[in-house]
């Protein structure tokens, strides 16, 4: 059975491609989540709405290469390139996680030309919370 043709002024087809490029964001927050297996870079506005994101896996790296510093640098460059085109000049950086991509992603952010107001490490630290898993015996 054929799909019904949507009306001209319907809600579905009205927003396609209209909102993403229209937003001008002068200031934002760059979140870097660096685990041992991957690095995810998310750029949000000040209120926390996602503008652009990228990860090492989305950039085409597979397997253990996703955790490398070069993959993190590529992911950060991809995420920031779109927001620089939208007019972002200032940003705050929040870095989370123990991965190898922390420094490489920060280096790529610095090189992009965005002024950084502050860089904050928001890695969650337990205050002696849960009991850790037992030690591995290899």
C-alpha positions as CSV (number, residue, x, y, z in Angstrom):
1,X,0.0,0.0,0.0
2,X,1.3,3.4,-0.9
3,X,2.3,6.0,1.7
4,X,0.0,9.0,2.0
5,X,1.5,12.2,0.6
6,X,2.0,14.7,3.5
7,X,0.2,18.1,3.3
8,X,2.3,21.1,2.3
9,X,2.2,22.8,5.7
10,X,2.5,19.7,7.8
11,X,4.8,19.5,10.8
12,X,6.9,16.7,9.3
13,X,8.3,18.3,6.2
14,X,8.5,21.9,7.6
15,X,11.7,21.6,9.6
16,X,14.0,19.7,7.3
17,X,17.3,21.6,6.9
18,X,15.9,24.9,8.2
19,X,17.0,25.0,11.8
20,X,20.5,23.4,11.8
21,X,22.3,26.2,9.8
22,X,20.1,29.1,11.0
23,X,21.5,29.1,14.6
24,X,24.4,31.5,15.3
25,X,26.2,30.5,18.5
26,X,28.9,32.9,19.7
27,X,29.7,31.0,22.9
28,X,29.6,27.4,23.8
29,X,30.8,24.4,25.8
30,X,33.0,21.6,24.4
31,X,32.7,18.3,26.2
32,X,35.5,15.8,25.6
33,X,34.8,12.2,26.9
34,X,38.0,10.2,26.6
35,X,37.7,6.5,27.5
36,X,40.4,3.9,26.8
37,X,38.4,2.6,23.8
38,X,37.0,5.8,22.2
39,X,36.9,9.6,22.4
40,X,33.7,11.5,22.0
41,X,33.7,15.3,21.5
42,X,30.3,17.1,21.9
43,X,29.9,20.9,21.3
44,X,26.9,22.4,23.0
45,X,25.6,25.9,23.5
46,X,25.6,27.5,27.0
47,X,22.2,26.0,27.8
48,X,23.4,22.5,27.0
49,X,21.7,21.9,23.6
50,X,23.9,19.9,21.3
51,X,25.2,21.7,18.2
52,X,27.6,19.2,16.8
53,X,29.4,16.1,17.9
54,X,32.0,13.6,16.6
55,X,33.7,10.5,17.9
56,X,36.7,8.5,16.8
57,X,34.4,5.7,15.7
58,X,32.3,8.1,13.6
59,X,35.5,9.4,11.9
60,X,36.2,5.9,10.5
61,X,38.6,4.4,13.1
62,X,37.8,0.8,14.0
63,X,38.8,-1.4,17.0
64,X,41.8,-0.4,19.1
65,X,42.7,2.5,16.9
66,X,39.7,4.5,18.3
67,X,41.5,4.9,21.6
68,X,44.6,6.5,20.0
69,X,45.5,10.2,20.3
70,X,45.4,10.7,16.6
71,X,41.8,9.5,16.5
72,X,40.9,11.9,19.3
73,X,42.5,14.8,17.4
74,X,40.6,13.9,14.2
75,X,37.3,13.7,16.1
76,X,37.8,17.0,17.9
77,X,38.7,18.7,14.5
78,X,35.5,17.3,12.9
79,X,33.3,18.5,15.7
80,X,34.8,22.0,15.9
81,X,34.9,22.6,12.1
82,X,31.1,22.8,11.9
83,X,30.7,25.2,14.9
84,X,33.4,27.6,13.7
85,X,31.4,27.9,10.5
86,X,28.3,28.8,12.6
87,X,30.3,31.6,14.2
88,X,31.5,30.3,17.6
89,X,34.3,32.4,19.0
90,X,34.5,31.6,22.7
91,X,34.2,28.2,24.4
92,X,34.6,26.4,27.7
93,X,36.1,22.9,27.7
94,X,35.0,20.1,30.0
95,X,37.3,17.0,29.9
96,X,36.1,13.7,31.3
97,X,37.8,10.3,31.5
98,X,41.2,8.8,31.7
99,X,41.8,8.0,28.0
100,X,44.8,8.7,25.8
101,X,42.8,11.2,23.7
102,X,42.5,13.9,26.4
103,X,45.6,15.9,25.5
104,X,45.3,15.3,21.8
105,X,41.7,16.5,21.7
106,X,42.6,19.6,23.7
107,X,45.5,20.4,21.4
108,X,43.2,20.2,18.4
109,X,40.7,22.5,20.1
110,X,43.4,25.1,20.8
111,X,44.6,25.0,17.2
112,X,41.1,25.6,15.9
113,X,41.3,29.3,16.8
114,X,38.4,29.4,19.4
115,X,39.2,31.4,22.5
116,X,39.0,29.1,25.6
117,X,37.7,30.8,28.7
118,X,38.5,27.9,30.9
119,X,39.4,24.2,30.8
120,X,37.9,22.0,33.5
121,X,38.5,18.3,34.4
122,X,35.1,16.8,35.3
123,X,36.2,13.2,35.6
124,X,33.9,11.6,38.3
125,X,35.9,10.6,41.3
126,X,34.4,8.3,43.9
127,X,34.6,9.3,47.6
128,X,35.1,5.6,48.5
129,X,31.8,4.6,46.9
130,X,31.2,1.2,45.4
131,X,33.5,-1.7,46.1
132,X,35.8,-2.3,43.1
133,X,35.8,-5.6,41.3
134,X,38.3,-8.3,42.4
135,X,41.8,-8.1,41.1
136,X,42.6,-10.1,37.9
137,X,44.8,-13.1,38.1
138,X,46.5,-13.7,34.8
